[in-house]
Amino acid sequence: MSAQYLEPAHHRTHKHVLDRETGQWVTLIQYLGESDYGTVIEQKRVGLKLKLAGGELRYVCPICEEAMTLASLPVRARNVQRFYFRHQGGHSACAGENGLSARAICAKKFAQSKEGAQHKQMKLWLEQSLGADPRFSEINTEKRWKDADGIRWRQPDVQAKWRGHRIAFEAQLSTTFLHVIAERMQFYERNQGKLLWLFRELNPEDFKLSEDDIFYSNNRNAFRLTHETVALSKQHKRFALECVWYEPIDMGAYSVDESKRQTVFFDELHFDVSAAGAPRAYFFDYGAAVEALERRWKDEREASARLFQRKELERAAAQDQELRDELESLFVEFPRNWEKNKHRWAPLRARFKRRGFQLPDEIFRSDGPFYLLMAAYSAKRGQVVASGLDNFMSLANNLYDRHKNALWVFSVMMKHYNRASEMRAHGNRKKWLKRRDAYQNAWKSHDAAFAPERRFDDLLAFLFPGAPEELTSDPADVLP
């Protein structure tokens, strides 16, 4: 049976043993691991007794620190669930964790962790590494650091001065509770000190929650010392550390964190305080890398939006031009080919309606824009369209006699397309000049008989985007 389903079978007052090598509190499940019954008997129960008999005191009660053994319930079942922790001899008065507050247990775990063999080894490596770098001074182990108020204090594992800055080095213990971490962070920040946490192992995927608390608060960087980093410190006379960090890898619209690892030197680290108020030490600036990615994504999104908008505008402009061309082609061919083309009018009218313009149900309607468009398209094409008239002079006289409200469009568009010479080539010029003076004076005096048709100004502006503003202006404001 897998040990992951176990609970202490007996003596629940002793839920843990203290591993004096690591300084960690170990549960029954952690101690048994994935072993089967026979392996537990051989390696965990008998093996522990043999080590005790040989004077090796590794697993002890975390409260009284007396030797602990693996006992068994008196049952016949050969099952790993029958085992439990018990004091050696079985007659201790120690009540285990019963009666202790959570804070008291936390303090005891923290203190015992500092006495573990691994912790002592880390402090020794740290002293050797700092001592190899001549830029560090006042190196002290387990010395009190007094608060600015002179009352409170902390006792970092090691402290030293670096270029005038006071540095606290703390070993990150897997038993460290968040409130302990937070209190130490606040203490050193309040006292203008810098803080560097050191880990035992650098496997972010396997970090416990308390290790995550520091790793993520530390800009996703973690550090540790090894035999190799100590040797490197001595070789280069620069404090060396092994560093692991997360680096955001651009996946397009999002990023994934990739673990990176490298030996670095203390003088390559950055110290600051996070937005949440946590003092940090890091080699790789994860936050800056994420911001750079987010800026890039934002720029790319904006560029994509601009490109999309430009393409939409181009598409809309192309559709608009298609509408203009279709209407112009019908006028140019009207009326001689109307029987052949009149089926095109209804769908074209529907498209104009979707675009916001209302065309009459028939192309030739006296109350519609027909004569305005005849005048405008004739000027544009350089020949009279949509009519049996032969030349511009004939068209001008026809508009004067029958469709005076189209004379302004005709006048503006003829000037815009520079058709004066074509008009002068036909008809009685003197007669026309008198008429011209007449309608210009009528415009200046706002004579209603010559008032321009204004219902289709928006349509004209749409159909002739290059036409001058005078097309939809008051003639009296334009004429000298």
Summary of the structure (lengths in Angstrom):
residues: 480
radius of gyration: 46.1
end to end distance: 105.7
largest distance: 136.5
contacts: 1365
relative contact order: 0.05
helix: 49%
strand: 17%
